Amino acid sequence: MNPSFTLHNFSASEILANLDALAEVLSHCVHGGASVSFMLPFSTESALAFWRRTAESTARHERVVLVAKDAGQRIVGTVQLVIDQPENQPHRADVAKLLVHESARRKGVARALMQRLEEVAIDTHKTVLVLDTATGSGAEQFYEQCGWHKSGEIPRYALMPDGELTATSIFYKFL
């Protein structure tokens, strides 16, 4: 474990108790141009509403939320494992919303979150993980470095926060 940050599995109540800090990380990433399902202008209210919905989903055991805290106990990153899948896909999970505050980037936070996410996936009997990310983004290269396999691209899949169309790259990893 890196002494500059710690990883935590947040319950629904912990998400709700840390709404402002989680919203700040999400807001920072969206305003920085991250393609994570939100558009500019992006409000604090939208970020808070997202995390409230995430807490509800976590309470229903549909997802696992992992959080990274720096040495000062400030939330600097998060990622989600969506474990609630269709009946014919009990072995699969989706990875969502890998977010790392700019102040914590290039310090191993994202890699540590993804490694812990894989451990959680194994513990929940998931053997296939799937994610998508904006084609040409730094995240695409990061996932490849973490051992993920790109299966293809879908053109004009989503809008970037500024409204520009982008393709998405689909990745998978077998555990």
C-alpha positions as CSV (number, residue, x, y, z in Angstrom):
1,M,0.0,0.0,0.0
2,N,1.2,3.5,-0.9
3,P,1.5,5.5,2.4
4,S,0.4,8.7,0.6
5,F,-3.1,7.3,0.2
6,T,-5.5,4.7,1.5
7,L,-8.3,2.8,-0.2
8,H,-11.8,2.3,1.3
9,N,-14.9,0.4,0.3
10,F,-17.7,2.9,1.0
11,S,-21.2,1.9,2.2
12,A,-24.2,3.8,1.2
13,S,-24.1,5.7,4.5
14,E,-20.4,6.6,4.0
15,I,-21.2,7.9,0.5
16,L,-24.0,10.1,2.0
17,A,-21.7,11.3,4.8
18,N,-19.1,12.3,2.2
19,L,-21.3,13.8,-0.5
20,D,-19.5,17.2,-0.7
21,A,-16.1,15.6,-1.1
22,L,-17.2,13.1,-3.6
23,A,-19.1,15.8,-5.6
24,E,-16.0,17.9,-5.6
25,V,-13.9,15.1,-7.2
26,L,-16.6,14.5,-9.8
27,S,-17.0,18.2,-10.5
28,H,-13.3,18.7,-10.9
29,C,-13.0,15.8,-13.4
30,V,-16.0,17.0,-15.4
31,H,-14.7,20.6,-15.5
32,G,-11.3,19.2,-16.5
33,G,-12.9,17.6,-19.6
34,A,-13.4,14.0,-18.5
35,S,-16.0,12.0,-20.5
36,V,-17.9,10.5,-17.6
37,S,-21.5,11.0,-18.7
38,F,-21.9,14.7,-17.8
39,M,-22.1,17.9,-19.7
40,L,-21.0,21.5,-19.1
41,P,-22.2,23.5,-17.4
42,F,-22.0,21.0,-14.6
43,S,-23.4,22.1,-11.2
44,T,-22.7,21.0,-7.7
45,E,-26.4,20.1,-7.4
46,S,-25.9,17.6,-10.4
47,A,-22.9,16.1,-8.7
48,L,-24.7,15.7,-5.4
49,A,-27.7,14.1,-7.1
50,F,-25.4,11.6,-8.9
51,W,-23.8,10.6,-5.6
52,R,-27.2,10.3,-3.9
53,R,-28.3,7.9,-6.7
54,T,-25.1,6.0,-6.3
55,A,-25.6,5.6,-2.6
56,E,-29.1,4.2,-3.2
57,S,-27.7,1.7,-5.8
58,T,-25.0,0.8,-3.3
59,A,-27.6,0.2,-0.6
60,R,-29.4,-2.2,-3.0
61,H,-26.1,-4.1,-3.5
62,E,-26.0,-3.2,-7.2
63,R,-22.5,-1.7,-7.0
64,V,-19.4,-1.3,-5.0
65,V,-17.8,2.1,-4.5
66,L,-14.1,2.3,-3.8
67,V,-12.6,5.5,-2.6
68,A,-9.0,6.8,-2.2
69,K,-8.1,9.2,0.5
70,D,-4.8,11.1,0.8
71,A,-2.7,11.3,3.9
72,G,-4.9,14.2,5.1
73,Q,-8.0,12.0,4.7
74,R,-9.2,14.0,1.8
75,I,-11.0,12.0,-0.9
76,V,-8.9,12.2,-4.1
77,G,-10.3,9.3,-6.2
78,T,-13.0,6.8,-6.7
79,V,-14.2,4.0,-8.9
80,Q,-17.3,1.8,-9.1
81,L,-17.9,-1.9,-9.8
82,V,-21.4,-2.5,-11.1
83,I,-22.1,-6.0,-10.0
84,D,-25.9,-6.1,-10.6
85,Q,-26.1,-7.7,-14.1
86,P,-28.7,-9.6,-16.1
87,E,-29.5,-13.2,-15.1
88,N,-27.5,-14.7,-17.9
89,Q,-24.4,-12.7,-16.9
90,P,-23.7,-13.5,-13.3
91,H,-20.0,-13.7,-14.0
92,R,-19.6,-10.2,-15.4
93,A,-19.4,-6.7,-13.9
94,D,-19.0,-3.2,-15.3
95,V,-16.4,-0.7,-14.3
96,A,-17.6,2.9,-14.0
97,K,-16.5,6.4,-13.1
98,L,-12.8,6.0,-12.4
99,L,-12.2,9.6,-11.1
100,V,-9.0,10.9,-9.7
101,H,-8.6,14.5,-8.6
102,E,-5.9,16.3,-10.6
103,S,-3.9,16.9,-7.4
104,A,-3.5,13.2,-6.9
105,R,-2.8,12.1,-10.5
106,R,0.4,10.3,-11.4
107,K,0.8,9.0,-7.9
108,G,-0.6,5.5,-8.3
109,V,-4.1,6.3,-7.1
110,A,-5.9,5.1,-10.3
111,R,-3.8,2.0,-10.6
112,A,-4.4,1.1,-6.9
113,L,-8.1,1.7,-7.3
114,M,-8.2,-0.6,-10.3
115,Q,-6.2,-3.3,-8.6
116,R,-8.5,-3.2,-5.5
117,L,-11.5,-3.2,-7.8
118,E,-10.2,-6.5,-9.4
119,E,-9.9,-8.0,-5.9
120,V,-13.4,-7.0,-5.1
121,A,-14.6,-8.5,-8.4
122,I,-12.9,-11.8,-7.7
123,D,-14.4,-11.8,-4.2
124,T,-17.9,-11.4,-5.7
125,H,-17.2,-14.2,-8.2
126,K,-16.9,-11.9,-11.3
127,T,-14.5,-13.2,-13.9
128,V,-15.2,-10.8,-16.8
129,L,-14.9,-7.0,-16.4
130,V,-16.0,-4.5,-19.0
131,L,-15.6,-0.7,-19.4
132,D,-15.7,2.0,-22.0
133,T,-13.7,5.2,-22.3
134,A,-13.4,8.0,-24.8
135,T,-11.2,7.0,-27.7
136,G,-7.9,8.8,-27.8
137,S,-8.0,9.7,-24.1
138,G,-5.2,9.2,-21.7
139,A,-7.5,6.7,-19.9
140,E,-7.4,4.4,-23.0
141,Q,-3.6,4.1,-22.7
142,F,-3.8,3.7,-18.9
143,Y,-6.2,0.7,-19.2
144,E,-4.0,-1.0,-21.7
145,Q,-1.0,-0.6,-19.3
146,C,-3.2,-2.2,-16.6
147,G,-3.7,-5.3,-18.8
148,W,-7.1,-4.5,-20.3
149,H,-7.9,-5.6,-23.9
150,K,-9.5,-3.2,-26.3
151,S,-12.2,-5.0,-28.3
152,G,-13.2,-2.1,-30.5
153,E,-14.5,1.4,-31.0
154,I,-18.0,2.8,-31.5
155,P,-17.9,6.1,-33.5
156,R,-20.0,9.1,-32.3
157,Y,-20.9,7.2,-29.1
158,A,-21.1,10.1,-26.7
159,L,-20.6,13.8,-26.2
160,M,-17.6,15.2,-24.4
161,P,-18.5,17.7,-21.6
162,D,-18.0,20.6,-24.1
163,G,-20.5,19.0,-26.6
164,E,-18.0,17.5,-29.1
165,L,-18.9,14.1,-30.3
166,T,-16.4,11.3,-29.4
167,A,-16.0,7.7,-30.1
168,T,-15.7,5.2,-27.3
169,S,-13.3,2.3,-26.9
170,I,-14.7,-0.9,-25.3
171,F,-12.3,-2.8,-23.0
172,Y,-12.5,-6.1,-21.2
173,K,-10.4,-8.0,-18.7
174,F,-10.6,-11.7,-17.7
175,L,-9.9,-12.4,-14.0
